[in-house]
């Protein structure tokens, strides 16, 4: 809602507001969290197996480049009329 509200407020100044909403990517925080939940050394394996089963594109984690590419697209003038949009990048995980 913040993205949409800001787009409404700033549109009169010709400012576009969009958000990139990536799903998980491998980080120390994620690995530590999964290990504390599922057990040291096997957290990511369990998490990835469960995620692959629930993700239509069958990929457990995003690559940083995928987030960068989406961000560059949103920042570009490729779609100058796009504003108030939240771009979800999750391989279809939230569809299931």
C-alpha positions as CSV (number, residue, x, y, z in Angstrom):
1,X,0.0,0.0,0.0
2,X,2.9,2.4,0.7
3,X,4.1,2.0,-2.9
4,X,0.6,2.7,-4.2
5,X,0.1,5.7,-1.9
6,X,3.5,7.2,-2.8
7,X,2.7,6.7,-6.5
8,X,-0.6,8.6,-6.1
9,X,1.0,11.4,-4.2
10,X,4.1,11.8,-6.4
11,X,2.6,11.2,-9.8
12,X,1.7,14.9,-10.1
13,X,5.4,15.6,-10.0
14,X,6.0,13.0,-12.7
15,X,7.8,10.7,-10.2
16,X,7.2,7.0,-10.6
17,X,7.2,4.7,-7.6
18,X,7.5,1.0,-7.9
19,X,8.8,-1.8,-5.6
20,X,10.8,-5.0,-6.2
21,X,9.7,-7.7,-3.8
22,X,12.1,-10.6,-4.1
23,X,11.6,-14.0,-2.4
24,X,14.5,-15.7,-0.5
25,X,18.1,-15.7,-1.6
26,X,20.9,-17.4,0.2
27,X,22.4,-15.3,3.0
28,X,24.0,-15.9,6.3
29,X,20.8,-14.8,8.1
30,X,18.7,-17.3,6.1
31,X,21.2,-20.2,6.6
32,X,21.5,-19.5,10.4
33,X,17.7,-19.3,10.7
34,X,17.2,-22.6,8.8
35,X,19.9,-24.4,10.8
36,X,18.4,-23.2,14.1
37,X,15.0,-24.5,13.0
38,X,15.9,-27.8,11.3
39,X,19.3,-28.6,12.8
40,X,22.9,-27.5,12.1
41,X,24.0,-28.3,8.6
42,X,20.7,-29.5,7.2
43,X,18.5,-26.5,7.5
44,X,19.0,-25.3,3.9
45,X,18.6,-28.7,2.4
46,X,15.2,-29.2,4.2
47,X,14.1,-25.7,3.3
48,X,15.1,-26.0,-0.4
49,X,13.4,-29.4,-0.8
50,X,10.2,-28.0,0.6
51,X,10.4,-24.9,-1.4
52,X,11.1,-26.7,-4.7
53,X,8.0,-28.8,-4.2
54,X,5.9,-25.7,-3.7
55,X,7.4,-23.5,-6.4
56,X,6.0,-23.9,-9.9
57,X,9.3,-23.0,-11.5
58,X,11.0,-25.5,-9.3
59,X,13.8,-23.3,-8.0
60,X,14.4,-22.9,-4.3
61,X,16.2,-19.5,-4.2
62,X,16.8,-16.4,-6.2
63,X,20.1,-15.5,-7.6
64,X,21.3,-12.0,-6.8
65,X,21.5,-11.2,-10.5
66,X,17.7,-11.9,-10.8
67,X,17.0,-9.2,-8.2
68,X,19.4,-6.8,-9.8
69,X,17.9,-7.3,-13.3
70,X,14.3,-6.8,-12.0
71,X,15.5,-3.6,-10.2
72,X,17.2,-2.3,-13.3
73,X,14.0,-2.9,-15.3
74,X,11.9,-1.1,-12.8
75,X,14.3,1.8,-12.8
76,X,14.6,2.0,-16.6
77,X,12.3,3.9,-19.0
78,X,11.3,0.6,-20.6
79,X,7.7,1.1,-19.3
80,X,7.4,4.8,-18.6
81,X,3.7,4.4,-17.5
82,X,4.4,1.9,-14.8
83,X,3.9,3.3,-11.3
84,X,2.4,2.0,-8.1
85,X,3.5,-1.6,-9.0
86,X,5.0,-4.1,-6.6
87,X,7.0,-6.7,-8.7
88,X,6.9,-10.0,-6.9
89,X,9.8,-12.3,-7.9
90,X,9.3,-15.7,-6.3
91,X,9.1,-18.3,-9.0
92,X,5.4,-18.7,-8.4
93,X,5.7,-19.7,-4.8
94,X,2.9,-17.4,-3.6
95,X,0.5,-19.0,-6.2
96,X,0.5,-22.3,-4.3
